Amino acid sequence: MVRVTLDGTAIQADDGACLKDILPDHNPALSLAIIRPGVVSEEVTRHFRITTTKGEFVAEIPDGSVSLPDPHDASFNPALHWSDRYAAAFGPFPSDFKPSRRPSRYARGDILIGCGGYETQRSYLIVSRKEHQADHGAAEGGGIIGRVVAGRGAVDRLDTGDRITGIERMISWADSTHTITTTDLSLPLEEGMEIISHIRIHADGYSGENIDTTFADSVDHLLFSLQSGIFHAERTTSTHCMDAHLGRMDIRHEQKAPRREGAVTARTKGKLSGAIYIYRDDVATSPHHTVIGQVTHGIELIRLISEGESCAVVCEPERFDLLGMHLGDALSYAKKRGISLNADSEIAKRVIISQEPGTTLQVLKEKQVAVTTMDQNDVIDVTLFDEMAPRTVDIFRRFTGLKRYSIGMLPFFFSFDDVWLFEPDIPEKINIIPENIPVGSVPKRSLGMTNASRRGAGLVGVRDSENAEFGPTAEPFEGTNIIGTMHDLEKLGKLKEGMPVYIREVKR
C-alpha cells in the first residue's frame, strides 16, 4: 500500500496507483499541486494554527520574538475565561509587560495579550470579535500581537466551556524544485506524497449564524465570479494570481484592509475592475482593491500555479441566486438552504425575475427571501454573438444584467414599422466601437446596438424583417453593431412604451 495525503487527509492506495485512482472525478484540465516527500525543505512562517473545540483559526504573528502560550503548559489555562460580543479571552497565564491602564481601539480579528486587574501573572490571550474600544489591561499601544487571517467564524462561535486544544506554527515549502503542479492524472503516487486538489475561499462576513452584511455586494461578486468552481490564473506574479476571465465589471469598494498571504480581493478601479486577486505574499493596502475573503485551504496550490493554468475552487458560502429559475425549483432549493421563500404566485412554472434581498449574505442573515415572478411565455430569448462582436456583447450583458444573472432587463423605448427599440442605461463614457457591421443585408430577428459613430449610441433594436439599407436600430449599416438574434418576436406585440422587457440568453 502507498500512503499519501490528499487535501490534508491521510489515505492509502494500492501499489502502482496513480492520481486518477484517488481523484476519479477530477477535471483533467485543472491543475493539482504535488509535494514530494523527503526532498522539500520546510520554512517557518509567521502563521499559527489555533485549534479550539469550536473549530480552528489561523493567526498571523508578525513579530517573531512574540510567542503564543503553550496549551499543554501547566501554567496556561486554555479554557475560555470570558467572552462577550466584542472579544473572547483564554487563560490565565503568567506574562511580563507593563499595562498601560488606558483604553485602546481594536479591529475585528485583532489578537492581543491583556491582563485582569492589571496583574500580568493573570494574563489572557484575547481575540477581538468586533471593532471596539476597551481597556483590556494590555501594554502601551493596545498590546496587539497579531490578527486572525482565516477562520474568524470559529472565533465567533466560541462560548462558555470551549477551550484551545492546540497551537502550532505553520510551515511553507521553501524548495520549489521538488514541488510541481500537474494535470497528468496518470502520475504515479509516491509514499508520503502530498496532493492538493483545490483551493477553498471563505468569504468575509460569513460566519455561520453571525453574518456581517457590510461586504455583501463585493462578496456576491466573488461568489458569482467563481461559481463555476474554477479559478483561472490568467496572470501570476511573485505576489499574486489574478482571474479576470469575466472582463470588466463595476465593483463597489467596501473593505480596505491589508492584503496578506492568502487574502482575496476584487479590483474596483481601472480596466481590470472586477478581477479577482489571490495573494502569495503580503503587499500594502490599496484604494483600488476591496478585500473580500481568505484562502483557508490550498495556499500551496496558489503559490505553485503558473500563468495560464486553472485550478478547482470552492467558495463558502455557496451563492444564493434564484433569478431565472422556475418557482417550483426555487422553492426546493430555498428549502434545502434553510431559507423561507415568499412568492407572488403559486404557479410552479413561473419564472423568477427578481429577489429581495439581492445578495447571498443578506439572504443567509435574514433566512428569508421574497421573489417576483412572471409567466415564462413572456420572457424573450436572445442568442448573442460572442465571437463576432465580443466587446459590444459584453457591454450589452453588463447593462442588461445578463452578465451576472440568468434573467436580464431591457427598457422598451418605442416601435415603428417593423422596428422595436430598447434603451438600456449605458453611460455616455462607454465607447461602443464599430464591430460586426452588417454587410449586404440584415436578416430578420437580428439584434443590434448603435455604435459610437452615431448620436444614439447604446440604443438597442430588432427588426421583424430583412433590410438591405438600415440596421435593427434604424441606423445606416456603419452605425450598427450586430450583437445577436432575438427570438419570440411575436411576444413584442403586447409591449407598451416604458415597459421592462425581461430577456434570457439561450444557445441556438
Protein Blocks (a to p, Z undefined) as FASTA:
>chain_A
ZZddeehiacdddehiafklmmmmbcfkbccddddehiaccdddfbdcdddfkbccdddd
fblmbccddfkbmkbcfbdfbdcfkbccedddddddddehiacdddehiacdddehhiak
lccddddfbdcdddehiaehhlpabdcfehklmmmmpcehiacfbdcdddddfblmlgcc
dfbfkbccdehiacdfbdcdddehiahjlccfklmmmmmmmmmmmmnopacdfbccfkbc
cdfknopaddddfbdcdddehiacddfedjkgoiacddfbdcdddfkbccfbdcfehklm
mmmpcghiacddddddddddfehiafklmmmmmmmnopacddfbfbfkbccfbdcdfbfk
lmmmnopacdddddfklpccddddfklmmmlmmmmmmmnopmmmmbdcdddfbdehjbcc
ddddddfklccddehiaehiacehiacdddfkbmkgoiacddfbdcfkbcfkopafklpc
cfbdcehklmmmmpcehiacddddddZZ
